[in-house]
């Protein structure tokens, strides 16, 4: 690897004979496979040489701790002599720490400190039960687990046993969240998650009976949580604003289509793999997050052509990742759900679409509202969106804005 990055024999020898040459070689080879450019690899190799020399004072690289890495982050006199100029010490220290920790994590030698979670046995037992026995989706289990974990950390500061949890503790925690700026819907969601957890704990006789039934969140009105998405005319403007000569827009176009036309969730788009595109039969196989099974859609020509254009012109090749959508800059990897959030949010904001939330889920709402306006039944809309029951779909029947506008425009003067 070093002979591919450097041409001067003395430079090759310097890197090959320095400490931990094999470990540095493996790291640089992995970085090259991720798609990093040669200039980036040269930059990393030079910094990694200094990192290895510093860490060579420790006899066993496997036992290096975070504190030991940080202890070597200040003395840069030797590097200043080699460079022949004063260094920006804070920047150099930051670069050293970032690369040293990335390298050691890659080698599996540096483990992030584990923050102990109180009452972890009860929490893990509930999550396993919710996942395997209740059939809750992985997203729901993770969300509930987050609510429970934060509550248990807060409760643990009082140094009391788990069996002593009272409803007043839950009320105090929800009041604490309200003081931190939680909205009423968030507070209600946390209360729902804690209620489910303590109902399970009561069944296992870990807590007092009827604790769960006493937990109450704030009242959420029937019309309070109505989904809000852009009008379909705004969705058309969204696609019209894309520049097909821009690689970013070429990648984002099929992403936005999957959200707006098929109503896919962010996690479903992020996990979409190449094998789920059936080009021979023009079908799209989607692993539904809620249903835990594949759902087959016809692959529309417009969507298929947009995906093909992205695969041919923009997607890095070859790639070890099977996900369809990857990042545009090295190191190339599958795009995250947070990355998909920005794909939609900044474009909707740039169009001046007035909504409370500009995330990609708003495009799913726009898809549902369009199906309602087209007169599809609740069953058909629910099947298209991957709902498990019509209760989730029924919400969209309350946001037929076209019908509401007709009512608002009705002139009742002749009836008076």
C-alpha positions as CSV (number, residue, x, y, z in Angstrom):
1,X,0.0,0.0,0.0
2,X,2.8,2.4,0.9
3,X,4.5,1.9,-2.5
4,X,1.2,2.9,-4.2
5,X,0.9,6.1,-2.3
6,X,4.5,7.3,-2.3
7,X,7.1,7.3,-5.1
8,X,10.3,8.2,-3.2
9,X,12.0,5.1,-1.9
10,X,13.0,6.8,1.3
11,X,9.4,7.8,2.0
12,X,8.2,4.2,1.3
13,X,10.9,2.9,3.7
14,X,10.0,5.4,6.4
15,X,6.4,4.3,6.4
16,X,7.1,0.6,6.0
17,X,9.7,0.5,8.9
18,X,7.7,2.6,11.4
19,X,5.8,1.0,14.2
20,X,2.6,-0.9,13.5
21,X,3.2,-1.0,9.7
22,X,0.8,-3.9,9.1
23,X,-2.0,-2.3,11.1
24,X,-1.6,1.0,9.3
25,X,-1.5,-0.8,6.0
26,X,-4.8,-2.6,6.7
27,X,-6.5,0.7,7.7
28,X,-5.4,2.5,4.6
29,X,-6.4,-0.4,2.4
30,X,-9.9,-0.3,3.9
31,X,-10.1,3.5,3.4
32,X,-9.1,3.0,-0.2
33,X,-11.9,0.4,-0.7
34,X,-14.4,2.9,0.7
35,X,-13.6,5.2,-2.3
36,X,-11.3,7.8,-0.7
37,X,-9.0,9.6,-3.2
38,X,-5.3,9.1,-3.3
39,X,-4.6,12.6,-1.9
40,X,-6.8,11.8,1.1
41,X,-5.0,8.5,1.7
42,X,-1.6,10.2,1.5
43,X,-2.8,12.8,4.0
44,X,-4.0,10.0,6.3
45,X,-0.8,7.9,5.9
46,X,1.3,10.8,7.0
47,X,-0.8,11.6,10.0
48,X,-1.1,7.9,10.9
49,X,2.7,7.7,10.9
50,X,2.9,10.2,13.7
51,X,0.1,8.5,15.6
52,X,1.9,5.2,15.4
53,X,5.1,6.7,16.6
54,X,3.4,8.3,19.6
55,X,1.5,5.1,20.6
56,X,4.6,3.0,20.3
57,X,5.6,4.0,23.8
58,X,2.9,1.5,25.0
59,X,4.0,-2.1,24.9
60,X,0.7,-3.5,23.8
61,X,-1.6,-1.7,21.3
62,X,-4.5,-4.0,22.3
63,X,-4.5,-2.5,25.8
64,X,-4.4,1.2,24.9
65,X,-7.1,3.2,26.6
66,X,-8.8,6.4,25.7
67,X,-7.0,8.2,28.5
68,X,-3.6,7.0,27.2
69,X,-4.4,8.2,23.7
70,X,-5.3,11.6,25.1
71,X,-2.2,11.8,27.3
72,X,0.0,11.9,24.2
73,X,-2.0,14.6,22.4
74,X,0.0,17.7,23.5
75,X,3.8,17.3,22.7
76,X,4.4,18.1,19.0
77,X,8.0,19.4,19.1
78,X,9.3,16.6,16.9
79,X,6.7,17.3,14.3
80,X,7.4,21.0,14.3
81,X,11.1,20.2,13.7
82,X,10.2,17.9,10.8
83,X,7.9,20.5,9.3
84,X,10.3,23.4,9.9
85,X,7.5,25.7,11.1
86,X,5.3,26.3,14.1
87,X,2.2,24.2,14.2
88,X,-1.4,25.1,15.0
89,X,-1.3,23.1,18.2
90,X,-5.1,22.9,18.8
91,X,-5.8,21.8,15.3
92,X,-2.9,19.3,15.3
93,X,-4.2,17.8,18.6
94,X,-7.7,17.5,17.2
95,X,-6.5,15.8,14.0
96,X,-4.3,13.4,16.1
97,X,-7.2,12.4,18.4
98,X,-9.7,11.9,15.6
99,X,-7.4,9.7,13.5
100,X,-6.0,7.8,16.5
101,X,-9.4,6.8,17.7
102,X,-10.7,5.9,14.2
103,X,-7.7,3.7,13.6
104,X,-7.9,1.9,17.0
105,X,-11.6,1.4,16.6
106,X,-11.0,-0.1,13.2
107,X,-8.5,-2.5,14.7
108,X,-10.9,-3.4,17.4
109,X,-8.6,-2.2,20.2
110,X,-10.4,0.8,21.4
111,X,-13.8,0.3,22.9
112,X,-16.0,3.2,23.7
113,X,-16.7,3.5,27.4
114,X,-20.0,1.8,28.3
115,X,-22.3,4.1,30.3
116,X,-24.0,1.8,32.8
117,X,-27.8,1.8,32.5
118,X,-29.6,1.2,35.8
119,X,-32.2,-1.6,35.9
120,X,-30.9,-2.9,32.6
121,X,-32.2,-6.4,33.2
122,X,-35.8,-5.2,33.4
123,X,-35.4,-3.0,30.3
124,X,-33.9,-5.7,28.2
125,X,-36.5,-8.2,29.2
126,X,-39.3,-5.9,28.2
127,X,-37.8,-5.1,24.8
128,X,-37.3,-8.7,24.1
129,X,-40.9,-9.4,25.1
130,X,-42.3,-6.5,23.0
131,X,-40.3,-7.6,20.0
132,X,-40.9,-11.3,20.1
133,X,-44.2,-11.8,21.9
134,X,-46.1,-8.6,21.0
135,X,-44.8,-8.2,17.5
136,X,-44.0,-4.5,17.8
137,X,-41.8,-3.2,15.0
138,X,-38.1,-2.6,15.6
139,X,-38.6,1.2,15.3
140,X,-41.3,1.2,18.0
141,X,-39.3,-1.0,20.3
142,X,-36.2,1.3,19.9
143,X,-38.4,4.4,20.6
144,X,-40.0,2.9,23.7
145,X,-36.6,1.7,24.9
146,X,-35.2,5.2,24.6
147,X,-38.1,6.6,26.7
148,X,-37.6,3.9,29.3
149,X,-33.8,4.3,29.5
150,X,-34.0,8.1,30.0
151,X,-36.6,7.7,32.7
152,X,-34.6,5.0,34.6
153,X,-31.5,7.2,34.5
154,X,-33.5,10.0,35.9
155,X,-35.1,7.8,38.6
156,X,-31.8,6.2,39.5
157,X,-30.5,9.6,40.8
158,X,-32.9,9.2,43.8
159,X,-31.0,6.0,44.9
160,X,-34.2,3.9,45.3
161,X,-35.1,0.4,44.4
162,X,-36.9,-0.5,41.2
163,X,-39.8,-2.0,43.1
164,X,-40.4,1.4,44.8
165,X,-41.3,3.3,41.6
166,X,-44.6,5.2,42.2
167,X,-46.9,7.0,39.8
168,X,-45.8,10.3,41.4
169,X,-42.3,9.6,40.1
170,X,-43.6,9.2,36.6
171,X,-45.6,12.4,37.0
172,X,-42.6,14.3,38.3
173,X,-40.5,13.0,35.3
174,X,-43.2,14.2,32.8
175,X,-43.2,17.6,34.5
176,X,-39.5,17.7,34.2
177,X,-39.7,17.0,30.5
178,X,-42.3,19.7,30.1
179,X,-39.9,22.1,31.8
180,X,-37.3,21.1,29.3
181,X,-39.5,22.1,26.4
182,X,-41.3,18.8,25.5
183,X,-44.6,19.4,23.6
184,X,-47.8,17.8,24.7
185,X,-47.6,15.1,22.0
186,X,-44.0,14.2,23.1
187,X,-45.1,14.0,26.7
188,X,-48.0,11.8,25.8
189,X,-45.8,9.5,23.7
190,X,-43.3,9.1,26.7
191,X,-46.3,8.4,29.0
192,X,-47.5,5.7,26.6
193,X,-44.1,4.0,26.4
194,X,-43.7,4.0,30.2
195,X,-47.2,2.7,30.6
196,X,-46.5,-0.2,28.4
197,X,-43.2,-0.9,30.2
198,X,-44.7,-0.8,33.7
199,X,-47.7,-2.9,32.7
200,X,-45.2,-5.6,31.7
201,X,-43.3,-5.1,35.0
202,X,-46.5,-5.5,37.0
203,X,-47.2,-8.8,35.3
204,X,-43.7,-9.9,36.3
205,X,-44.3,-8.6,39.9
206,X,-41.3,-6.3,39.7
207,X,-43.4,-3.2,40.6
208,X,-46.6,-2.4,42.4
209,X,-49.8,-3.6,40.8
210,X,-51.9,-1.2,38.9
211,X,-49.0,1.3,38.5
212,X,-49.4,1.4,34.7
213,X,-53.1,2.1,34.9
214,X,-52.4,5.2,37.0
215,X,-50.0,6.8,34.4
216,X,-51.8,9.5,32.5
217,X,-50.4,11.7,29.8
218,X,-51.9,15.0,28.7
219,X,-55.1,14.9,26.8
220,X,-54.6,14.8,23.0
221,X,-57.6,15.9,21.1
222,X,-58.9,13.9,18.2
223,X,-58.0,16.5,15.5
224,X,-54.7,17.5,17.2
225,X,-52.4,15.1,15.4
226,X,-53.7,15.4,11.9
227,X,-50.9,14.7,9.4
228,X,-49.8,17.7,7.4
229,X,-48.1,17.4,4.0
230,X,-47.6,19.6,1.0
231,X,-50.2,20.0,-1.6
232,X,-49.7,17.9,-4.7
233,X,-49.0,21.0,-6.7
234,X,-46.1,21.7,-4.4
235,X,-44.9,18.1,-5.0
236,X,-44.9,18.8,-8.7
237,X,-42.9,22.0,-8.1
238,X,-40.4,20.0,-6.0
239,X,-39.7,17.6,-8.9
240,X,-39.6,20.5,-11.5
241,X,-36.9,22.2,-9.5
242,X,-34.5,19.3,-9.8
243,X,-31.5,19.7,-12.1
244,X,-30.7,16.5,-13.9
245,X,-27.2,17.7,-14.7
246,X,-26.4,17.8,-11.0
247,X,-25.4,14.4,-9.5
248,X,-27.0,15.2,-6.2
249,X,-30.4,15.8,-7.9
250,X,-30.0,12.7,-10.0
251,X,-29.7,10.7,-6.8
252,X,-32.4,12.5,-4.9
253,X,-35.0,12.3,-7.6
254,X,-35.8,8.6,-7.2
255,X,-35.6,9.0,-3.4
256,X,-38.3,11.7,-3.5
257,X,-40.3,9.6,-5.9
258,X,-40.4,6.6,-3.6
259,X,-41.5,8.8,-0.7
260,X,-44.2,10.8,-2.7
261,X,-45.5,8.2,-5.1
262,X,-45.2,5.0,-3.1
263,X,-45.4,6.7,0.3
264,X,-42.4,4.8,1.7
265,X,-41.1,5.6,5.1
266,X,-37.5,6.9,5.5
267,X,-36.3,3.6,7.0
268,X,-37.7,1.7,4.1
269,X,-36.0,3.9,1.5
270,X,-32.7,3.7,3.5
271,X,-32.8,-0.1,3.6
272,X,-33.9,-0.6,0.0
273,X,-31.4,-3.0,-1.7
274,X,-30.5,-3.8,-5.2
275,X,-32.1,-7.2,-5.0
276,X,-35.5,-5.7,-4.3
277,X,-35.6,-4.2,-7.8
278,X,-37.1,-6.8,-10.1
279,X,-36.2,-5.3,-13.5
280,X,-37.4,-8.4,-15.4
281,X,-41.0,-8.1,-14.1
282,X,-41.0,-4.3,-13.4
283,X,-41.7,-4.9,-9.7
284,X,-40.5,-3.2,-6.5
285,X,-40.2,-5.3,-3.4
286,X,-40.4,-3.2,-0.2
287,X,-39.7,-4.6,3.2
288,X,-42.4,-2.9,5.2
289,X,-41.2,-1.6,8.6
290,X,-44.6,-2.2,10.3
291,X,-45.8,-5.3,8.6
292,X,-42.4,-7.1,8.8
293,X,-42.9,-8.6,5.4
294,X,-42.2,-7.7,1.8
295,X,-44.8,-5.8,-0.2
296,X,-44.8,-5.9,-4.0
297,X,-45.5,-2.8,-6.1
298,X,-45.4,-2.2,-9.8
299,X,-42.3,-0.4,-10.7
300,X,-43.5,2.7,-12.6
301,X,-41.5,3.6,-15.7
302,X,-40.8,7.1,-14.4
303,X,-39.5,5.8,-11.1
304,X,-37.6,2.9,-12.8
305,X,-35.9,5.3,-15.3
306,X,-34.9,7.7,-12.4
307,X,-33.3,4.8,-10.5
308,X,-31.5,3.5,-13.6
309,X,-30.1,7.0,-14.4
310,X,-28.8,7.2,-10.8
311,X,-27.3,3.7,-10.9
312,X,-25.5,4.4,-14.2
313,X,-24.3,7.9,-13.7
314,X,-23.9,8.6,-10.0
315,X,-23.8,5.6,-7.8
316,X,-20.2,4.6,-7.0
317,X,-19.0,1.4,-8.7
318,X,-17.9,-1.1,-7.5
319,X,-19.3,-0.9,-4.0
320,X,-19.5,-3.5,-1.2
321,X,-22.9,-2.0,-0.2
322,X,-26.1,-3.6,-1.4
323,X,-28.3,-0.6,-0.5
324,X,-29.5,1.3,-3.5
325,X,-28.8,4.8,-2.3
326,X,-25.3,5.7,-1.1
327,X,-23.5,8.9,0.0
328,X,-22.0,11.1,-2.7
329,X,-18.7,11.7,-1.1
330,X,-16.1,9.3,0.2
331,X,-16.0,7.2,2.2
332,X,-19.0,5.9,0.3
333,X,-21.6,4.1,2.4
334,X,-25.3,3.6,2.6
335,X,-27.2,6.9,3.2
336,X,-28.6,7.3,6.7
337,X,-32.1,8.2,7.7
338,X,-30.8,11.6,8.9
339,X,-29.3,12.1,5.4
340,X,-32.6,11.3,3.8
341,X,-34.3,13.8,6.1
342,X,-32.1,16.6,4.6
343,X,-32.8,15.4,1.1
344,X,-36.5,16.4,1.5
345,X,-36.4,19.1,4.2
346,X,-34.1,21.7,2.6
347,X,-35.8,21.4,-0.8
348,X,-39.3,21.9,0.7
349,X,-38.1,24.9,2.7
350,X,-36.4,26.3,-0.5
351,X,-39.8,26.2,-2.3
352,X,-41.4,28.1,0.5
353,X,-43.9,25.4,1.3
354,X,-45.6,26.5,4.6
355,X,-45.9,23.5,6.9
356,X,-45.1,22.7,10.5
357,X,-42.7,20.0,9.5
358,X,-40.7,19.8,6.3
359,X,-39.2,16.3,6.8
360,X,-39.6,13.4,4.3
361,X,-42.6,12.0,6.2
362,X,-44.6,15.0,4.9
363,X,-44.3,13.5,1.4
364,X,-45.9,10.3,2.7
365,X,-48.7,12.4,4.0
366,X,-49.0,14.1,0.6
367,X,-49.2,10.7,-1.0
368,X,-52.0,9.7,1.3
369,X,-54.0,12.9,0.8
370,X,-53.8,12.5,-2.9
371,X,-55.2,9.0,-2.7
372,X,-58.0,10.3,-0.5
373,X,-58.8,13.0,-3.1
374,X,-58.8,10.4,-5.8
375,X,-61.5,8.5,-4.0
376,X,-59.7,5.3,-3.0
377,X,-61.1,3.3,-0.2
378,X,-59.5,3.1,3.3
379,X,-58.4,-0.5,2.6
380,X,-56.7,0.5,-0.7
381,X,-55.0,3.5,0.9
382,X,-53.9,1.4,3.9
383,X,-52.5,-1.3,1.6
384,X,-50.6,1.2,-0.4
385,X,-49.0,2.8,2.7
386,X,-48.3,-0.4,4.4
387,X,-50.6,0.2,7.4
388,X,-51.5,-2.8,9.6
389,X,-55.0,-1.5,10.4
390,X,-57.4,1.0,9.0
391,X,-57.3,3.1,12.2
392,X,-54.0,4.6,11.0
393,X,-55.5,5.3,7.5
394,X,-58.7,6.8,8.8
395,X,-56.8,9.9,10.0
396,X,-56.3,11.0,6.4
397,X,-60.0,11.1,5.7
398,X,-60.1,14.2,8.0
399,X,-57.7,16.2,5.9
400,X,-59.5,16.3,2.5
401,X,-58.6,20.0,2.1
402,X,-60.3,20.2,-1.3
403,X,-63.7,19.3,0.3
404,X,-63.1,21.7,3.1
405,X,-62.4,24.5,0.7
406,X,-65.7,23.8,-1.1
407,X,-67.5,24.1,2.3
408,X,-65.7,27.3,3.1
409,X,-66.6,28.8,-0.3
410,X,-70.3,27.9,0.0
411,X,-72.5,31.0,0.1
412,X,-75.3,30.4,2.7
413,X,-76.8,33.9,2.1
414,X,-79.7,32.6,0.0
415,X,-80.7,30.3,2.9
416,X,-81.1,33.1,5.4
